[in-house]
Amino acid sequence: MGVVRPFDPRLIRHVPAMRRDVALLAVLGVATALSIVIAASALAKALAAFSVPALATFVAALGARAVFTGLSGVVTARMAATVKAQLRGELLKAAGNAGPVWLGGQRAGELATLTGRGLDALDGYFTGYLPQLVLSVTVPLAVLLTLAFADVTSAVIVLLTLPLIPVFGILIGWQTRVATERQWRRLRLLGGHFLDMVTGLATLRAFRRAGAQVAAVREMADRHRSATMKTLRIAFLSGLALELVATISVALVAVPIGIRLLSGGLTLGTAMLVLQLTPEAYAPLRIAGTRFHASMEGLTALDQAFTLLAAAPTAKASTPVAGFTELVLKDVSVSYERETALSSVVLTIRAGDRIALTGPSGGGKSTLLALLLGFVTPTEGTILIDGVDLSTLDRPAWRSNIAWVPQKPHLFAGTLAANISLGDPDAPPEAIDAAAKAAALPHDLGIVLGERGHGMSSGERQRIAIARAFLRDAGLLLLDEPTARLDRVSEAAVISSTIALAEGKTALMVAHRPAMLTAATRVLHVENGTVTELPTPALHPEPAGDPATAGVIQ
Amino acid sequence: MTRSGTAGAVVARSEAVSPSVTVSAAGGGLLRPFWWRLVGAGLLGALTEAAGIALLATATWLIMTAAGQPPLPALTVAIVMVRALAIGRGTLRYTERLASHDAVLRIVTEVRAKLFAALTTRPLARNADALSRMVSDVDAVQDAVVRVALPFFACGLIALLTAAGGFLFGPLTGLALAAGLLVTAVLVPYLGYRLARSASAQLAPLRAAYAVTTVDVVHGAADLAAYGAAARYEAVGAAQAAELSAVERRLARRSFALDTLSTIVSGLTAAAVLLAAREQGTSLVWAAALTIAALGTGELTLALLAAARKLAEIQEPLRRLGALGISLRPALLCTHRDSFMQPAVPLSVQSKGVEQTVPEVRLDNVSVDGRLYGISLALPPGHKVAVIGPSGAGKSTLLQVIAGAIKPDHGTVTPTVAEFTVATGLMADAHVFHATIEDNLRIAKPDATDSELRSALDTAGLTEYQIDVLAGEDGAALSGGQRQRLALARAILAAPPVLLLDEPTEGLDPRHAVAVLRSVLESARDRTVVVVTHHLQSLDRLEFDEIIEMDAGRLLSLSRNH
């Protein structure tokens, strides 16, 4: 969106502490400009007519300039570190607020890259570009003022050529902006391709295709190269123009003053001062210009972060909730981009109902659970919790009523115990131990899992998820194909403990195993986005409530 | 949005290339094809720096000489030079930057391909930061050339030449320049290098810890949200980011102190040169020109400092690349140069159109430490075999041993690894690529006809999608069951003499599962099929010729139906 501005005003809004640092940077910019003028005058004096005080002044002024520059660097580094830390915190928070479905659509990998490497690109913007931006205001001003007093002709030449730098910079910047953004996207795509290939290496090897993929990787990299070179040819053009304006201006000033010296129209001291100061006037603008395209990456990442933060849905709803007696889906439809997952579902769930969901994969069972978790909001219709719209409820409070066993649980880097006690980190060890036992997990809960649970088999992953649900003493149990990866022995164990867990609770269980159906008081068939109530399983001993009210009309 | 334009290259459809050709060059061979591009870029860089210093010195000479009011022709050469250098410097810089980036991006393309080739032959390390590591490791190669080697060469050469120029006017000016440059061009960059190394050592573990948290927060968002743990993990991430920020700030203070030191010494050097020139009686004109040149080296030495810092930053990524056999150093110095000459798992060319005979699969006393113990079995050609047992029994490992993906620690497997294309199929770690369904299938058989693709999908029961549908990141556009059916279809399409299927009907409802398995077994006809499964009770046991039961890495029983 929009032209990338040299300073994003959203920064100040987001990080109020920046205000003080920006002011400090301005003060240092003025001090630097003064020291430049003093150093140049002293050096001109020392070269034209040698004097030790002049030389000493030059050394001192140059030293002061170096110190001010160093301080600007420290200040901008502090700004960069502060902004990164804050944005990282906010992005992680936004990820949590926005919910898993939004993250899935936005591609979780991209966000992970942005909060890490993406934001690190801001270092270049802050420490490299921002100080030059300040200096390109203060230094030309100080130089022009000094020149106006020393030699008006030279001052006029500098004044006329100086604006060429920003003009060229902006003109060429417009050209490069689109190209750079495209390159950034390509870079991310390439990164995605790499990860995809590396993650799938085992599969590629299984079909002896890994070697062949080297060619695909090379082709993607080569496309990246030619795209980058196209961008660079334009991007470097701005550097060329800026450098030419600066160096040619030095020639434009130096040659006339040389000739004027010949005719005696100028003193050597003045001529040397003009020669020393002229390049200084262009330097900050030129450096800022050349660093601009390098800092674009940081600015683009910044823009992305702000856009993401603005776009991330924030759950503002805050009606508290504690348990429920009736859960009603009123004409609920859910559509994703390509397809309709659920259409006009009418369903009443009473506290204590234990519902088995059956039906083919992709039929909408998982969507139904995601709706109740608040991960998915109905495209049409409402979900009422004791008559209150779910979308107005405080999400975390509502979810505290739910124990969830997902199809693909995420395992966290940390101990097995920490993974089980995800919902209650302060749970006593005995409780965690009991939950682990109930889910038929190994006894050593201190073992540390690798990143994303590396080293755990699918069966173990499922059982950890089940243990989580066991530990969470929640009124509503949502299970998604809980026994899909368990062997017969642990399946039997898990089914019996699930039945025990579901006792006295409300449960929705996606289940394929007939054994699971014995735990159910109702069976719903979900297919093609429609929900149909099936007769209660004959093998179940209890009657399934009042048939008049348990009916589900489709 | 990414569908068109890029999808074609996502999965290579070309015939398998013999890896002995792909994975060949090692060590310094990487730079060799680009040698002249690099030398050219280096010389252009040196000329650019020289032009910058010469412009300042010549302009000063011009002014100083003009002040003596000589006849105009005495200045003509200087005037022309000033103008030429003014135009030349920018043009040289532009050419140099294009030349160096073109060279380095060609190298980077090679590195990416080689890195992937190296990874294809290594034991698989499945950590999630492989992406950022690989992308930034490869960036290190780019930096090594553009930001380290070329500036060292160009700026170092010109700084050296400037010092030599000082000696032309006398020993004192020469010594003053040399001493100053010793500090600014050697000592300060060295300190900068040391400081940057310790900075990376401090920052790397913090960044890694933060990255792990990011992965947990982003990829575990659903679990965190459902269990109300999001705030806790976000707080951990925020605390890590804050710690990172504090260390970054502390390091920046030290780092900018060095920049300041460098500029101060440059000023002192210029002053010393002026004093030395007066002392040795150099003319005022040349003394001024030399002083300005000395001051001009300040820009060179700051560039050297930046290059030294960059060098420190890229040490670790370059070392990691080196461990994979990718090195920028000449072969003579490269210590890892042969490390991927011998692939850990040999790859072979996909056989095409040749009907392979179905072999007998024999395992003799096969053990894999901690997973399989003394397995012996013989599967006659064409047999349909089910392997059952609790999770963790070693069923998947057994399958991978037969496939040749895992080498047994003891015992022998026939067909041997060399005849590796014989046994393959749907393994436990099957991956659905971010590509179309068609491309995902063609991995198994690049030259498959459309009707072959269709029939594989039909057999696996995945009929609800067009084959040009994008499967999405980590197969996210498909449900769990659909992903499994896609992976199954791929295995069916591969049609190896020995078809291995690890939980082929997982995530399918039982009725569906039986139908799919029947059609898979039927389509296999007289080829051998080995199916690993947890729940045989729902299947018709009579579909199989043999049932192998496993537990704790051992064969429990082997029952034969016929």
Interface residues (C-beta under 8 A of the other chain):
Chain A: A39 L43 A46 L47 A48 F50 L55 F58 V59 L62 G63 R65 A66 V67 T69 G70 L71 G73 V74 A77 R78 A80 A81 T82 K84 A85 R88 G89 L92 K93 A95 G96 G99 P100 L103 G104 R107 A108 G109 L111 A112 T113 T115 G116 R117 T127 L187 L189 L190 G191 G192 H193 F194 L195 D196 M197 V198 T199 G200 L201 A202 T203 L204 R205 A206 F207 R208 R209 A210 G211 A212 Q213 V214 A215 A216 V217 R218 E219 M220 A221 D222 R223 H224 R225 T228 M229 L232 R233 F236 L237 G239 L240 A241 E243 L244 T247 I248 V250 A251 A254 V255 I257 G258 I259 L261 L262 G264 L268 A271 M272 L275 P279 T358 G359 P360 S361 G362 S366 L373 G374 F375 R395 P396 R399 S400 I402 W404 P406 Q407 K408 P409 H410 L411 F412 A413 L422 G423 P425 G450 E451 R452 H454 S457 S458 G459 E460 R468 R472 E481 A484 R485 L486 D487 R488 V489 S490 E491 H512 R513 P514
Chain B: T2 T6 A9 V10 V11 A12 S14 E15 A16 V17 S18 P19 T22 V23 L55 L56 A59 T60 L62 I63 M64 T65 A66 A67 Q69 P70 L72 L75 A78 I79 V82 R83 L85 A86 I87 R89 G90 T91 R93 Y94 R97 L98 H101 D102 L105 R106 V108 T109 E110 R112 A113 F116 A117 L119 T120 T121 L124 R126 N127 A128 D129 A130 L131 S132 M134 V135 S136 R207 Y210 A211 V212 T213 T214 V215 D216 V217 V218 H219 G220 A221 A222 D223 L224 A225 A226 Y227 G228 A229 A230 A231 R232 Y233 E234 G237 A238 A241 A242 L244 S245 A246 E248 R249 A252 R253 S255 F256 A257 D259 T260 L261 S262 T263 I264 S266 G267 L268 A270 A271 L274 L275 R278 L284 A287 A288 T291 I292 L295 V345 L347 S348 V349 Q350 G389 P390 S391 G392 A393 A403 A405 F420 T421 T424 G425 M427 A428 D429 A430 H431 V432 F433 H434 A435 I443 A444 P446 E464 E473 D474 A476 L478 S479 G480 G481 Q482 A487 R490 A494 E503 E506 G507 L508 D509 P510 H512 H534 H535 Q537
